[in-house]
Amino acid sequence: MKVKISSIHFKTDQKLDDFIQDKVGKLNSLFEGIISSEVTLRLDNNDKQENKIAEIRLRVPGNDLFAKKQCKTFEEAIDNSVEALRPQIKRYKAKLKG
């Protein structure tokens, strides 16, 4: 599965890129029909500590699965987004089986 990583108004380091590839890549073990994934990282312009936003969009046949989380770190936001996608993938697989 191809993972496209975009960061808005900043550059990610290799360590964060590797972390994202690893976490999002593990979703492929739940469902091998994932065509591609897009991860968008951005900073929210507010005074809160939790200003890191991660959005993950998985392209699957006939649909897109999406999760967006805001946390203190990008790693935490990615973890939470991946965890939010797990039940979506399971529901999608159950729907395919009919």
N, C-alpha and C positions, 0 to 999 in steps of 0.2 A: 504494500500500500504506500502510495506517495503522500508525504506530509509536507504541506506548504506552510511556511512560517512567515508571518508578516508582523512587523512591529511599527507602530505609528509614532513618529517623531523621536525615535531613539533606535540604537543598534543593539541587538542582543549579542551576548558573548557565546562562545562555542559551548561552554558548560551548560548554559540554559538551553541552547539548541539541542544538545545531546539528551538532556533531561526530557524535553518535549518529545523528541523522536522515540525515546524509550517508552514513555507513558502512553502516548497515543498509539504507538505501534502495538502495544499489548492488547488494544481493543480488537485488533485483527484476529486474535485467538478466539474471541467470542463469536465473531461472524466473519468468515473469509470473503463475503460478498461486498465488503466495503471497497468502493472504487478509489476514493481519495479522501483526504482530510485537509481542512484549512484551519490554521490556528492564527488568531489575531490577538496581539498583545498591545495594550495601551495604558497610559496613565490618566486617571481621572483628575481633573483640575479642581480639587476641593481640599479642605484642610484636614480631612480624616486621615488616619493612618492607613486605613484599608482603601488605598487608591489605585491598586494594581488590578487591571481587568484582563481576564483571559476568555476568549470566545473560541469554541471548537465547533466546526461544522463538518459532519461526516456525510459524504455522498454515497448513497446506497441506491440500488436499482429502484427507480420510481419514486424516490423520496430523499429528503435531507433530514438528518438528525442534528440537533443543535443544543448546546449548553453554554451558558455565560455565567461566570462567577467573578466576584470582586473580593479581594483579600489583601492581607498585609504584604505578601510576597507573590511573585509570579509562580513560583513552585507550588505554593499552597492553592492558588487559583487554578492552576493546571490540574492538580490532584483532585480538587473538588469538581471541576468540570468533567473529568474522566469518570469519576464516580457517579455523576448525574447522567452520563451517557449510558452506563451499563444497563440500567433498567429499560431505557429506551431501545437499546439493541435487542434485549430479550423480548420485549413486546413486539418489535418489528419481526423478529424471527418467528414468534408464535403466530403472528398474523399471516406470514408467508405459508406456514404449514396448514393454516386454515382450521 
